[in-house]
Amino acid sequence: MVLPIRLYGDPVLRRAAREVTSFDETLVRLAEDMIETMHDASGVGLAAPQVGISMRLFVALELETVSAEDEAPDSDFDVASMDEGEVGDQEEQEHTRVKATHVMVNPVLVHAEGQQIAPDGCLSIPGLWFDEMVRDLHVSVRYQDLLGDWHECSAEGHFAHVIQHELDHLDGVLYFDRLPDDQRRAFLETHRQELAEMQRKAKAMLKQIAYES
């Protein structure tokens, strides 16, 4: 089921999410719905607060780039718009496809090093980007799966960027919060009207949700 994505201005996006303690069918259904919602929105990552659930859970796509000459003609490609942690345009002769779909519960960053600079955007702040977001190049994350078992994942480049973006969501942090003060102020001022409109839509969505519940 495709879930409504909460917009900038919704208080749930600014709360630190609570730890997941119940590993049951409800959690599995939530993860499945979040994956469907992420694909429907052409994103590469989605955190539970973005669908109104204050839980430490996110889903993310690990992508890989394949040249057209190396790819079988009948293979399907997922050329995502990369709304959560984009790495920039691919060359015309290259395609981006999904290497793996990840579900991370109660994720904890255990190691980070290096630096990368890439565009960043967010499904909860649609249509807006910051072109030169600084993120760690390599990260390792310890997390639980949907059964509660612990794993560790190491990532670099684009996938490391996505993981950091989604981890921020679980702490109530939006990508522009990571900018230096002057850049953050400039970003907010430049997009003041768009952000105000998102806040109005977020309030309307909350009223509709309250009415339907």
N, C-alpha and C positions, 0 to 999 in steps of 0.2 A: 504494500500500500504506500502510495506517495504521500508524505506528510508535508504540511505547510512549514516553510522555512521562516523562522522568526527574523525580523529585520532590526537594523540599528535603531536603538531607542527602546527596545524591549528589555526590561530589567533582567530577564533570565540570562542575557548575554554578558551581564556584568557581575554575576555571582560566581564564586568558586563552587564548582560542582562537588557533590557528595560522593564518597566512595561507594562502589558497587559491592554489596554483600550477599545478594541473592542471585545465584546462577541457575536460572530456571527457564521454562519455555517463554515466559514473558520477555526475558532478556534476549533470547534468540529471535523472537518476533521483532523486537525493537531493532536489533542489528540488521535483520533482513529488510525491514522497512527503510532504515537509514541508507542502506546500499541502493535500494530502488530509488529513493529520493535523490541521492547523490547523482546517479546516472541520469535521472529525469532532468536535473538541473545542469547537466554537462559539467559537473565538478569533479575534482580529484580527491576531495576530502570533506568530511562532514562530522561535526561533533554533536553529541546528544543535546547540549544546551541550544544548539541552532534549530532543533525541532521541539524546543520547549521542555526538555527533560534534563533536569539538573543532576546528571550522573556522569561519572568519570569514564566515558566511553567515546571512542571515535572510530570511524571507518575511513579507509584511505586506499587509493589506488597507487600501486607501484608501476610506473610506466617504463617502457624501453623504446628506444628509437631504432628503427630498422630501415635500411635503404631499400628502395623499390626493387632493385635488381636481386636482392637477397631474399625477398619475400615471395612465397608461392602466390600465383595469381588469384587463387580462390580464397585466400585468407581474409578474415575480417579484421579491420583496424578500428580502434577506438581513438579517434583523434579528438581528445577532450579539449574543451575550451580552457581548462586549467584555472578555474576561478578561485581555487585555494592553493596558492603557491606556484604560480606559473614560472616557467624558466625561459620564456621567450619563444619567438617563431622558429619553426623547424625549416630546414632547407626544403625547397619544393620537391626534390627527389626523395625525401625521407618521410617516413610515416611514424606516428606514435601509436603504440598499442599497449594494452594492459598486460603486464607481466604477472601481477598477483593482486588480489584484493585482500586487504588486511582489516581485521577487527581487533582493536586493542582496548582492553578493559583495565582500569586502574593503572594506566601507564606512568612510569617514572623515568625521567631522564637520568641516566647514570654516567654518561660520558659525552663530551662535546669538544671538538677542536676544529681549527681551520676557519676559513671565512669564504663566503660566496655572496655575490650581489646579483639579485634577480628581481623581476617584477613580482608584486604580491597583490592579491585581491581576495574577495571574500563573498561567499554566497549570501551572507547576511547584509552585505553592503554592495548590492548589485550595481555593476556599471562603473565602479570607481576602482582606480589602481594607483599604486605607488611603484614607480619604475625601477628604483634602485634600493630595494630592501636588503639590509645586511643580515645574514643568517649564518649559523655555523655550517661548515661544509660537511663534517662527519659527526654523526650522533649514534649513541647506543641507548636503547630504551628497554626497560624491563616491564613486562605487562602480563596480564592474565588473559586467557582465551575464554570462550563462552562456557567452558566447563569449570573454570576456576583454576586451571593449571597455569603455572608460571613459565614464561619464555623470555628470551632476550633477542632483540633484533638490532642489527647494525645497518646503518643507511648512510648514503652520501649523495651529494648533489641534489637533484630535484626532490627525491623522496625524503631526504633529510629535511629539506625546506618544508615540505608538506607536514611532516611529523611535528616540527616545531610550531607551525601555524595552528595545528589542531590541539597540541598541548596547551598553547596559550588560551584557546577557547575554554578549556576546562578550568582555567584560573580566572576567567572573566576578563581576559585581555584581548583587545582587538589589534590588528596589525599596525595601525597607525600609532598606537600607544608606544610602540617600539622605536619610533623615530626620535631623533634629537629634538629638543624643545622648539627650535626655530623652524624646522621642517614640519613638525606636527602642527604648529600654529598656522603655517602657510597652507598646509593640506586642508585643515578644517575651514580656513577662511575661503580658500578657492572653491571648496565644495559645500559651502554653507547652505545654499538653497537645496541641493540634492539631499543632503543629510537631514535637513528640516522636513522635507517631504517624506523621507523614510520614517522619521519619527512619527509623523501624522499617520502613515499607513500602519506602523507598529501599534499605535494606540487603537486604531480602528480594528485591527486584527484581534487584539486582546478583548475588546468589547464583544466582537462576534463570537470568540471562543467562550467567553463568560455566558453569553446569551444561549449558546447551544449546549452548555454543560448543565 
